[in-house]
Amino acid sequence: MSAAEAYFIPAHDIEVTTAIKRSRFIAHITHCPDPQQAMAIIEQDKQRYPDARHHCWAYIACPPDSASAVRFSDAGEPSGTAGKPILNVLQHSGYGEIICVVSRYFGGIKLGAGGLVRAYSNSTQAAIEQLAVKEIIRRTAVTIRFPYCYESAIRHFLDTHDVPLTDVEYQEQVVFTLEPEQDSMAETSQQLQNICKGELNMGTLTG
């Protein structure tokens, strides 16, 4: 299965602490499906570690091959030394729907710009290496319309081929809303047409 059809997301929260020249970097990685959830996670980490000097973060609140919800923040560290390094590690991981917040306790020794980049990168990487993930299979919501006489056969096909049925309407014809896997759309459509002997109309839902 290709990256276009499936991707991986965090299965659980993970938190890893790294000590670098007396500073402590606490990297927290978790699942983040949308920007609103990302901001809530960032605020929660600020409350959990209120005396940390910085709470730098980056998130990819979308599939890994999309840039629709990708953000980062240096949170008071010198520009380019924290948020972007965190994001770079997340992007290289290939995971989606992911956020990393790194809370830093300053240890009294300045690290310099290069040292900060390495510290935030390494702390994020340490957490990534211990992260448990799970696979997300992309699905496309579609509607199908067909005569009532085929309902039983269609339901049997959906049950035996693991195609989720998310909504049912009874109008002049039966209207099902389905979520087949993207990579099997063409095959699923053809099989449904065969069951209904060509008397099936299919449309893709958007928005």
N, C-alpha and C positions, 0 to 999 in steps of 0.2 A: 504494500500500500504506500503510495507516494505522499510526500509532505503536503501536497495540494489537497489531499483527501482526508488527512488525519494529522493531529499534532498532539503534543503532550503539555499538560498543565500540572502545577503542584498538587499532590494528593493530600498533603498535610502541611501545617506550619512547621518551620524549622528556625532555630535561632542558634547562631554560632558566635562565640566571643574570641576575638583575636587580640593579642597584646603586642603592641609595636612601640618601642621606646617609651614605655610607661603609659602610653595612651591605650585605652581599651576601645575596641571597635566591635559593637554588637550588631551583627547582621541578621535581620529578621526577614525571611522570605515566606510568602504565602500566596494563595490563590487570589486573583484580582480580576473579576469579569468585566468591570466597567470603571470609568474614572470616579464616579461617586463613591464606590466602594474603596477605591484607592485612597481618597482623601480621608475617609473614615479610619482606615488602617493607620495612616500617617498620624492622625490625631490621637489614636489609641496608644501608639508607641511614644508619642510625646508625653502622654499622661503616665505611662508605665515607667519612663525614665526622665522625670522632670528636671533632674539636675545634670543631665548630659549637656555638653556645650553645643553640640550640633546633632541634627536629625536629618541627614542627607538621604535622598531617595531617588528611585527611578522605577517606572512601571511600563509594562506592555499590556494594556488592558484590552487586548484584542488577539486574534490569531497571530502567530509569529511572522507571517509573511505580509502583514498589514501594518500601516503606519497611522491608522485612524485614531488611535488612542495611546500614543507614546509620549511620555513626559519625563523630565528629570529636574532635580533641584540641588544646588550646592549648599543651600540652607546656611549661608554665612561663611562657608569656607571660600578660599580664593577661587575665582571663576575658572571653571574647567577642571578642578582638582577632585571633585567628589561625584556629583550627579552623573556626569557623562561617563566616567570610568565604571560606575555601577551599571549604567545602561549598556555599555559595551559588553560587559560580562553576560548580562541577561540576553542580549541579542546573539552572542556567540553560542549560548547554550541551546538555541533553537526552540526554547519553550515559549508558550503563549499564556495569556491571562495570568501574568506573574508580576509581583511587586517585591522590591527589596528596599527596606529602610535600614540604614546604618546609623546607629546612635553612637556618638563618640564622646568618651570621657577624656579630657585633655590631661596628659600626664606631666606637663611642665617642660617638655622638650619639643621645640618646633621641628617639624619634619621637612619643611620646604615644599615647594610645589610638586617636584618630582616624587618626593617621599609620600605626599598625600595621595597622589594618583596611584602609586603602588599599594598603599595601605588600603584604600577603598576598593581597589580592584581585587587585592588578595583576600580581603575579608569577605567580599561578595562571592568570590570563587570558592572559598572554603565552605560556605553555606551551600552553594550550588552542588558541590561534590557530594554532599550528604543528603541532598534533597530527594525524597520519594516522589515519583510522578505517576500520572495515569493518562491513558490515551483518550482523546476526544475524536470521535468520528464525525465528520461534517455531514449534515443532512440538509436537504432542501424541502421546504414545505410546498406541497402541491395539492390541488383539488382534482378530484375525478368525479365525473357525472356519468351515470349508467342506468339502464332499466332495472326495475326491481327484481326481475327474475334472475339476475346475476349476483345478488347480494351475498347469498350463502357461499358461492364459489369464490367471490372476491375476499370475503372475510377469511376463508380457509387459506387462501394464498398468502394474505398478510400475516396470519398467525404462523405459518410454516416457514416464511421467508424473513421473519424478524423485521417487518416494516411497521413502525408505530402508526396506529390510527388515533389521531388526536381530536377529531370532531366528526359528527355525523348529522346530516340534515336530510329530512324527507320532504322533498318538493315534488314537482312533476316527475322527477327522477331522484334516485338516491345520490347524495352528495357527500363524499368522504374527503376529509383532509388528512393527508399522509405526510410522513417524513422519511422518505427513503434515503439511503446513503448516496452521496453525490456521484461516487464512482460507479454505481449500479443503476443510475437513472434510466439510461437508454434500455437496458435489459428489462428492468421492472416495467417500464412503459409498454414494451413490446409484449411481455407476458400478460399484462392486464388487458391489452387489446385482443390478444388471442382468446382469453377467457370470455370476453364480451363480444367476440366475433366482429370486432370493428365498431361496435356500438358504444364506445367510450370516448369521452372528451376529457382532456387533461390540461390544467393550467397551473403555472407557477405563481405562488404568492410572493408579493414584494412588500417590504416595509412592515 
